[in-house]
Amino acid sequence: MSAKPQADSTSRTHRRQFVFSDAAIDIPDGWRSISFGNFRLHYCPWLNVTTVMDASGQQWALLGHAFQVAGASSNDPAIAISRSASSDVPALVITWSGRWLLLSCSAVITDAASLLGVYILEDDRSVFISGSLALLSRLAPSSVRDTRILGWYGINWFPGPLSKLSGVRKLLPDQIYNPATRQVSFFDRLTAVPTGTGVRNAASEISAGIAQVFRSMGRQEDHNSIILALTGGLDSRTTFSVLQSSGVPFSTLTLEHPRISKADMTLPPRISAVYGISHRYVTSNKLLRDRLEEYDLHIHGSVVDADRELYARGSFDELDSRSWLIRSGCWEIGRKYFYRKLSGLRLEEIVDRPERLMARFNSYFRNGASADSLREWARWRLTHAIAVPWQDLFYRDQRLGCWSASIEQSLDLLDPVSIHPVNCDYFYGIMLGMDKTTDRDGASLQHEIIALCLPEVAQIPVNPPDGHYFVLKSRLLKIAAILAGESGNLVRSLRHK
């Protein structure tokens, strides 16, 4: 590695990023370094890093923010590590929420859905581990293997366990990587959680655990405010209910964007007003091309979504570095989100014809590299089968571990820290292990949580139908996005024939 990534006082590129390697490398100006035997951890000072020695004498680094939700004598994950033998450390993370990465010379473990994603590059002499494809591409140039154009819809991410760069792999949530031996082992992180739980008990367990996360956030001295991104939908409504019932002060925020619904504009201030919660509606500003370029450079073009445009319009600029930005992704894993879309497909079929899976997402052209990665994913799932439908694991590994992870990496550009409190193996296990008579497709669990925490909010409709104008606008934008993305991929396919 010889090329030095550029860092200056005005650029945010590579903010909160890191590189863990046994090679001597140049790092961006102002970065910090910690030795781990033959390895060194290099990281941006904006990234929260805690080092701790376990009871066996092994050094660990906890990157990002982890919060204990249940079953530990200490609410501090670092203290729990210090009291545990090295072999017992992986089991600790089952009850950690947040976005984090745990690493040592012998183990790299992601958060529940790998929202703080990890890419691995190996050569004859060294190992390079980073959450940033942009850093890996500069430090050890690799050719782009996946040239598919991403859009708003379809498989609008680069699937794991491969990546868009040749020779660079992405660690799946149920994989542990050993940097010293370069071996990947299976980590069945959903086995130690309850099964057969009824809706009421599940709602009580999950709401209590998330409330504990919010109380832990409220005690952090370096953060003085909690801001919930609130829409008219069910997911942020559920999070709002738990947050309000926890007793922790917070405010709400809604960001204007071209695809915003009428419910997203009208319901958040109404819900907030019921409890005297301060609400802000941030209008859309002029789009700045240089900020689009900064965004794309930071994530190496790994995602195209609403947050890309919001960043370019400065929608987050009023939020400071002492704020927690609470987002409500991950609830969908308990709602059979991909069941209908993926019905009739088998993992064996995906191994043979992965393009059939991509066709379910209206992705038809320039699919070769992504299809190869999906084939590898299906093989991993067949080899490491657990008592969870593969569609749920596809949601966790791909929708969350690749798509959402790329979005969360993009939000590392912001001053506040973005957190999805639902991202926890313990919560996922409860959702996926619920009584099979439960109507998961009807979101009964989330409605039960809302009714348990804030009965008044349960009376306010969730995403009521928009007027004909909003519905037509949304459909036209979706069709235009699909056509734009697929036509671009078709043109590229024809040019390279």
N, C-alpha and C positions, 0 to 999 in steps of 0.2 A: 504494500500500500504506500503510494507516494504522493498522490494528488491530495492537496489539503483543502477541505471544504471551506468556503469563504464565510466569515461571520463578521458583522460589523454592528455598530450601535443602532442602526436603523432597521436592519433586516431581522425578521423573526424566524427565518428559515432554520430548521433543525432545533427549534425551541423544544425543550423537554425530551430530547432524544438522547440515545446512548449507544455505545459500542463496547462489547465485552470480547476480548481477544487475547491470545497468547503471542501475538505479533507486535512488533514495535511500529506504531502508527502515528501519523500526524493527526492532530485533533483541532477542532475550531478554537479560535482564540477565546479565552475566558472559561473554557471547560475545566472540570476537575477530574482527578484520577485517584483510584484506590487499587492497591495491590491485593490479588487473591492467588498466592503462590505463583505459578507460572503465568497466570492470567492477570489482566488489568481491566478494571471497569472505568471507562471514560464517559462522562455525562455532562449535560448542560446543567448549570446551577439552578435553572427553573424546575428541573425534575426533582421531586421529593425522593431522597435516598436515605434509608436507614440501614446501618450495618450492625450485625449482632452475631455473637458466638454461641453455638448451641452447646448442650451439655456434654457432647462428645468432643468438643474443641474445634468443630468445623465452622468456618466463617461463611455467613450468608449476607446477601444484600436484598433488601425489600424495596423495590422501585414502585413509585406511585402511591396509592392510598388504599389500604385494606382496613376493613372494619369487622370486628367479631360480632356475630349475630346470635350465637347460642352455644351452650355446652362447654364453656371454658371458665376457669377460675379467674382469668384475667381478660379484660376487654382489649388489651394491647397485644396484637399479634407478635410483636417483637419480644415481649416478655414471655409469651408462650413458647417461642422458638428457643429462648435461652434456657428454658426448663426442660427441654426435650432432647432425647438422643437423635442423632442424625437420621437414623432409620425411621423415626416416628414423625419427623417434620412434615412429609407430604400429607399425612392424615389430618394435620392441623388445618389445612387450607379449605377443607370441606365446608367449614362454617365461616369463611371469610367472604364479605361482600366488597364491592368496589371495583376499581380498575387498577391492577397491580401486576407485578412480576417478581417472582422469588428465584434467586439464582445463587449458585456456588460453583466451585470447580468441578463438582460431580453431578449437579442437577440444575435444570432450568424448568421451572413450573409456572404455567400461566394462570391468570385468574379464570373463573368458571367458564367463561365463553371466549377467552383470549382477546378481550377488548383492548388490552395492552399487548398487541401482537408481537410475535417474534419471528424474525427471518434468520436463516442460518446459511452461511457460505463456508464451504470447506475447500482448501487446496492441499497440495502435497505436504505443506509445512505447517499451516496454521488454520485456526478456526476463527470466524468472525460472526458475532451474534449481535443483532440490532433490531430495533423496532422500525427502522427507517430504511426503505428501499433506496431512497435518495442518497443516503450516506454510503450504503453498500455499493451503489452504482458508481459513485465518485471514487471511493477508496479502493475498490477492486473492480474495475470496469467489466461488465458482463453484457452480452448482447441481449436485446429485447426478444424474448421468445413468443410473447403473446401480444400481438399488435391490434387486437380487437378494440374497436371504438366503443367506449362506454357511454350510455345515455341515462335517462331518468328511469327507464323501465327495463324489464327483462332481467337476465343475470347481469346486473350492472355492477359487478365486482369481478376480480380475478380470483378464481376458486383456489383453495388450498387442497392438498399440501404442497403443490408447486407454486410458483409465483410468475410474474410477468418477465422476470429475468432468468436467463439460462444459468443453471448451477445454484440458484438460490431457492431454498425450500422454506415453507411456512410451517411452524409447529402447530399441530392441532391441539384442541383443549385437553384431550385425553392421552397426550403424549408427553413424556418427560425425556429431555435430552441431556445426555452426559457429555459435557465439553471435553473431558479428559480422554474418554474412550470413543467418542463420536457415535455412541449408540443411542437409539431411541427405544424406550420401553413403554408399554401400555400402562395407563393410569386410569383405572375404572373409578372415577370420582363420583359416580352416582350410586354406589353400592351401600354406602353407610348412611343412607337417609331413609325416612319412614316410607312404607308402602301401604296401600289400602286405606289411606286417610280419607275421612268424609269431608264434605265441603266446609262445614262449620269449624271443625278442628283445624283444617288446613288454613282457613282464613285467620283464625286466632294465632296460629304459629307464625305465619308469614307476617302479619301486621305487627306482632310483637317484635319480631326480628328486625324489621325495617325501622320501626320506631327506635330501637336500640342504636341503629346506625345513625339516625338523625340526632340522637342525644350525644353520641360520640362526636359528631361533627360540631355540635354546639359547644363542646368543651375545648375544641382546638384553639389555642391561643393565636395562631397565625392566620386564622380565618374568622371574620366577624359578621358574616351574613350568609344566609341561605336563600337562594333564588330558584324558584321552581318554574320551569318552562311549562306553561299551562295552555291547553287547547280545549276544544269542545269534545274531544274523544274520551274513550274509556280509560286508556292507560294513564294519562296524566291526572285524570279524575281520581283514579284509585290511589295514586301516589299522594295527591293533595289530601285525601281523606286520612291517610296514615300520618302524614306530616302534621296536619292540624291537630289531630288527636294526641300526638306525641308531646305537645306543649312547648315545642321548640319554636322560637320566633322565626318568621320567614316572610318573603314577599313573592309575588307572582309576576310573570313576564310572558307576553305574547309578541312574536315577531311577525311582521307583515311580510308576505311573499306572494309571487304571482298566482300560486295555486291555492291560496288560503280560502277556506270555506266560510260561509256566513256564520256557522256555529262557532268557528274558531275566533271570529271577531266579536261575537256578542256574549257567549257563555262565560269565558274566563272572568271578565269584570263582574258579571252577575254573581258567579260562585264566590269570588273573593270578597265581594261586598257583604255577603251574608255573615261572614265572620270578621269583618273589619280588617281584612288583609289588604295591604297596599298592592295595587296592580299597575303595571306599565304596559302600554301598547306602543311598540316601537315601529314607526312608519318606515317605509323603504326609502333609502337615499339613492343618490346617483351611483351607478356601478363603476368602479375604478378598475381599469384593465390591469394596472400594475399589481393590484391585490389579487386578481384572478391568477396572474402568473406566479405570484408568491405562494398562493395556495397550492397550485398544481406542482410547483417545484418541491414544496415541503413533503407532499405525499406521493411524489413521482407519478402523478396522473392515475392514482389507484381508485378514485371514486369520483362520480359526478352526482351531486345531490343538492338539496336545498341549502345546506350549510355553506356550500361553495359560494353561492350567490350572496347569501347573508353576510359572509365574511367580506366579500368584495364590496358590499354596500355599507360596511361599517356598523352593522346592526348590533354587534356585541360590544362596541367600543365604550359604552357607558359603564360596563361592568369592570370592577377592579380586581386586583390579584388576591385580595383577601376574601373573595366570595366563592362559595360553592354554587355551581350551576347544576341543578338537579334535573336530570332527564329521565324519561319514563320508558325507555326501550326495555326489552327482555320479557315483558309480560306475555307477549304473543306466543312464547314457547309453550305455555299452558293452554293454548286455544286451538291446537291442531291447525296452525296457520297454513301449512303446506299440504294438508291431507287431500283436499279436493284437487289441487293442482297436480299432485303427484300420484293420484290414485291409479292403480293398474300397472304401475312400474315396479320392477323387482331389482334388487341390487345386482343380481347376476346379469340382468338385461343392461344395466348401466355400464357394467364392465365391458360387455360386448359392443354396445351401441350408445355411448354417452351422449351423442348428439340428440338422442330421443328425449333425454332429460332437458337439454337446453331448449328444445322446441317447445316444451311445456311453458317456457318463459318468453316465447316469441323471439328467441335468439336463433337465427338460422345460418348466418354467414360469418366467415372468418373465425370459425369455432374450434379449429384443430387443437391449439395449445390449451385452451380452457377445457376441452373435452378430455385431453390426456390427463389433466389434473383431476377431473371428476372421476375418471376411471381409477386412478390411484386411490382417491378417497373411498370409492365403493369397495375396492379390494381391502382397504384397511378396515372398513366396517364389517365386511364378511369375515375377516380373520379375527376380529375382536368384537364379536357380537355380544350384546348385553340385553337384558329384559326391558328394553325401551324400543318402541318403533323407530325404524331408521329415518322416517320423515322428521321426527323430533330432533334426531341427531343431525340431520341435514340442516335444520333450522339453526341449531346451536353452532355447528362447525362452519357453516357457510354464510348464512344470513347474518348471524352475530359475529362469528369469528373472523370473517373476511370483510363483508360489507360494512357492518356497524363498527368494526375495529378500525377500518380505514377512515371512517367519519370521525371517530374519536381521536385518531392520530391527528387529523386535520384541526381539531379543536385544541390541540396542544399549542396552536398559534395564539390562542386567546390569553388574556390575563387571568381570568377565573379558572378554577379547576372543574372540569365536567365529570360528573359521577352518575352512574346508573345503580341505585341502591338494590335493585332486584337481582343484579348479576351475582349470584351465589349458588354454589352446588346444592346447599341445603334447601334453598327455595325451589330450585329446579327439580330436585328429587321429590319434594312434596307434591309439586304440580304434576309431574309425570307418573307418580306412584299413587295418585288418588284412586278412590273406588271407581271401578270401570262403569258403574251405573251412573256416574256423574256426567252431566252434559258439558264436557269441556268446550265443545264447539260453541256453546251458548254463553261462554264467559261467566258461568255461574259463580266461580270462585271470586272473581273481581267484584261482582255485584254484592257478594256476601261480605267482602272486606269493606266496601263502601257502607253498606247497611250497618255493619258492626261498629265502624269508627265514627261515621257521620250520617245518621239516618236522614237528616234534612237534605243532604246532597243527593241521596238516593232518589229523591222526588223530582230532581231536575233532569230532563231528558238528555241522553247521550247522543251527540251527533244527529240532531233532528234533521229531516230532509231539507236540503237547500231548495231555493226557488229554481225554476226552469233555467234561468240565466246561468246560475252557478253550476248546475249539473251539466249543461251544454258546454260551458267553458272548460270544465274539468275534463270532459270526454274528448274534446277537440285537442286540448293540450297533450293528453295521453297519446292519442293517435299520432299527433305531429311528432312527439318525442320518439315513439317506436319507429315511425317511418324514417326520421332523420338518422337515427342510429343504425338501422338495418340497411338503409341505402348507402351509407358511408362504408359499412363493412362489405356490402356487395361490390362496390366500386373497387375497394382494395383487393378483394378476391379476384376480380377480373383482371386487374393490372398485373397480378403476380402469377397468372396462369401461363 
